[in-house]
Amino acid sequence: MKIDIYKSTKNGDKYLSVPSGTDVTTLQLPENTDQDILSLSPFKTELELDPSKPRIALDQEDVKAQIDDRGYAIHGATVKIEIKSP
């Protein structure tokens, strides 16, 4: 499955993914959807989901399951790097 990923313009740790080519302006999101997800910017397009090839900060199986269930996936991603001296 190929997906397009959109990043929240209000919170850079929140994302919405849809099957590639989906017009996100036509999605029927629930009324209680996180307001940060309602303001989006394209992040990646035509990304092939392939659980045999792990991706940093993307749970591909969860995203696919959400898309299969409701046509979109709302997910987060936070990458933290800590450098400690001995």
CYANA upper distance limits for C-alpha pairs under 8 A (distance plus 0.5 A):
  1 MET  CA     19 PRO  CA      7.77
  1 MET  CA     48 GLU  CA      6.29
  1 MET  CA     49 LEU  CA      6.07
  1 MET  CA     50 ASP  CA      8.44
  1 MET  CA     64 LYS  CA      8.49
  2 LYS  CA     19 PRO  CA      6.51
  2 LYS  CA     20 SER  CA      6.03
  2 LYS  CA     46 GLU  CA      5.63
  2 LYS  CA     47 LEU  CA      5.72
  2 LYS  CA     48 GLU  CA      4.84
  2 LYS  CA     49 LEU  CA      6.56
  3 ILE  CA     17 SER  CA      6.87
  3 ILE  CA     18 VAL  CA      5.93
  3 ILE  CA     19 PRO  CA      4.83
  3 ILE  CA     20 SER  CA      4.87
  3 ILE  CA     45 THR  CA      6.99
  3 ILE  CA     46 GLU  CA      5.69
  3 ILE  CA     47 LEU  CA      5.70
  3 ILE  CA     48 GLU  CA      6.94
  3 ILE  CA     49 LEU  CA      7.75
  4 ASP  CA     17 SER  CA      6.15
  4 ASP  CA     18 VAL  CA      6.02
  4 ASP  CA     19 PRO  CA      6.61
  4 ASP  CA     20 SER  CA      5.39
  4 ASP  CA     21 GLY  CA      7.80
  4 ASP  CA     22 THR  CA      8.41
  4 ASP  CA     42 PRO  CA      8.28
  4 ASP  CA     43 PHE  CA      8.18
  4 ASP  CA     44 LYS  CA      6.22
  4 ASP  CA     45 THR  CA      4.76
  4 ASP  CA     46 GLU  CA      5.94
  4 ASP  CA     47 LEU  CA      6.85
  5 ILE  CA     15 TYR  CA      7.27
  5 ILE  CA     16 LEU  CA      6.37
  5 ILE  CA     17 SER  CA      4.89
  5 ILE  CA     18 VAL  CA      7.15
  5 ILE  CA     42 PRO  CA      6.93
  5 ILE  CA     43 PHE  CA      5.92
  5 ILE  CA     44 LYS  CA      5.54
  5 ILE  CA     45 THR  CA      6.73
  5 ILE  CA     47 LEU  CA      8.45
  6 TYR  CA     15 TYR  CA      6.08
  6 TYR  CA     16 LEU  CA      5.66
  6 TYR  CA     17 SER  CA      6.64
  6 TYR  CA     40 LEU  CA      6.33
  6 TYR  CA     41 SER  CA      5.92
  6 TYR  CA     42 PRO  CA      4.98
  6 TYR  CA     43 PHE  CA      5.40
  6 TYR  CA     44 LYS  CA      7.43
  7 LYS  CA     11 ASN  CA      8.49
  7 LYS  CA     12 GLY  CA      6.91
  7 LYS  CA     13 ASP  CA      8.23
  7 LYS  CA     14 LYS  CA      6.64
  7 LYS  CA     15 TYR  CA      5.06
  7 LYS  CA     16 LEU  CA      7.00
  7 LYS  CA     37 ILE  CA      8.41
  7 LYS  CA     40 LEU  CA      5.95
  7 LYS  CA     41 SER  CA      5.83
  7 LYS  CA     42 PRO  CA      6.75
  7 LYS  CA     43 PHE  CA      6.16
  8 SER  CA     12 GLY  CA      6.23
  8 SER  CA     13 ASP  CA      7.99
  8 SER  CA     14 LYS  CA      6.07
  8 SER  CA     15 TYR  CA      6.36
  8 SER  CA     16 LEU  CA      8.26
  8 SER  CA     36 ASP  CA      6.46
  8 SER  CA     37 ILE  CA      5.96
  8 SER  CA     38 LEU  CA      7.96
  8 SER  CA     39 SER  CA      6.18
  8 SER  CA     40 LEU  CA      5.04
  8 SER  CA     41 SER  CA      6.84
  9 THR  CA     36 ASP  CA      7.89
  9 THR  CA     39 SER  CA      6.19
  9 THR  CA     40 LEU  CA      5.90
  9 THR  CA     41 SER  CA      6.72
 10 LYS  CA     36 ASP  CA      5.98
 10 LYS  CA     37 ILE  CA      8.49
 10 LYS  CA     39 SER  CA      7.32
 11 ASN  CA     36 ASP  CA      6.80
 13 ASP  CA     76 GLY  CA      5.84
 13 ASP  CA     77 ALA  CA      5.61
 13 ASP  CA     78 THR  CA      6.24
 14 LYS  CA     36 ASP  CA      8.01
 14 LYS  CA     37 ILE  CA      7.45
 14 LYS  CA     74 ILE  CA      7.97
 14 LYS  CA     75 HIS  CA      6.54
 14 LYS  CA     76 GLY  CA      5.00
 14 LYS  CA     77 ALA  CA      7.04
 15 TYR  CA     37 ILE  CA      7.47
 15 TYR  CA     74 ILE  CA      6.29
 15 TYR  CA     75 HIS  CA      5.80
 15 TYR  CA     76 GLY  CA      6.25
 15 TYR  CA     77 ALA  CA      8.16
 16 LEU  CA     37 ILE  CA      7.42
 16 LEU  CA     72 TYR  CA      7.44
 16 LEU  CA     73 ALA  CA      6.07
 16 LEU  CA     74 ILE  CA      5.12
 16 LEU  CA     75 HIS  CA      6.88
 17 SER  CA     63 VAL  CA      7.86
 17 SER  CA     67 ILE  CA      8.32
 17 SER  CA     72 TYR  CA      6.19
 17 SER  CA     73 ALA  CA      5.54
 17 SER  CA     74 ILE  CA      7.02
 17 SER  CA     75 HIS  CA      8.44
 18 VAL  CA     22 THR  CA      6.79
 18 VAL  CA     24 VAL  CA      8.20
 18 VAL  CA     67 ILE  CA      7.13
 18 VAL  CA     71 GLY  CA      7.07
 18 VAL  CA     72 TYR  CA      5.20
 18 VAL  CA     73 ALA  CA      6.99
 19 PRO  CA     67 ILE  CA      7.95
 19 PRO  CA     71 GLY  CA      7.99
 19 PRO  CA     72 TYR  CA      7.89
 20 SER  CA     45 THR  CA      7.36
 20 SER  CA     46 GLU  CA      6.10
 23 ASP  CA     27 LEU  CA      7.85
 29 LEU  CA     33 THR  CA      7.02
 33 THR  CA     37 ILE  CA      7.73
 33 THR  CA     38 LEU  CA      8.45
 34 ASP  CA     38 LEU  CA      7.88
 35 GLN  CA     39 SER  CA      8.11
 37 ILE  CA     74 ILE  CA      8.47
 49 LEU  CA     60 GLN  CA      6.60
 49 LEU  CA     64 LYS  CA      8.19
 50 ASP  CA     54 PRO  CA      8.06
 50 ASP  CA     60 GLN  CA      7.58
 51 PRO  CA     60 GLN  CA      6.42
 51 PRO  CA     61 GLU  CA      7.04
 54 PRO  CA     60 GLN  CA      8.39
 55 ARG  CA     59 ASP  CA      8.04
 55 ARG  CA     60 GLN  CA      8.25
 57 ALA  CA     76 GLY  CA      8.50
 57 ALA  CA     77 ALA  CA      5.68
 57 ALA  CA     78 THR  CA      7.24
 57 ALA  CA     79 VAL  CA      7.42
 58 LEU  CA     63 VAL  CA      8.43
 58 LEU  CA     77 ALA  CA      7.43
 59 ASP  CA     63 VAL  CA      6.79
 60 GLN  CA     64 LYS  CA      6.59
 61 GLU  CA     65 ALA  CA      6.60
 62 ASP  CA     66 GLN  CA      6.66
 63 VAL  CA     67 ILE  CA      6.70
 63 VAL  CA     73 ALA  CA      5.96
 63 VAL  CA     74 ILE  CA      8.19
 63 VAL  CA     75 HIS  CA      7.96
 64 LYS  CA     68 ASP  CA      6.53
 64 LYS  CA     73 ALA  CA      8.13
 65 ALA  CA     69 ASP  CA      6.61
 66 GLN  CA     70 ARG  CA      6.53
 66 GLN  CA     71 GLY  CA      7.54
 66 GLN  CA     72 TYR  CA      6.67
 66 GLN  CA     73 ALA  CA      5.51
 66 GLN  CA     74 ILE  CA      8.38
 67 ILE  CA     71 GLY  CA      4.77
 67 ILE  CA     72 TYR  CA      4.85
 67 ILE  CA     73 ALA  CA      5.86
 68 ASP  CA     72 TYR  CA      8.27
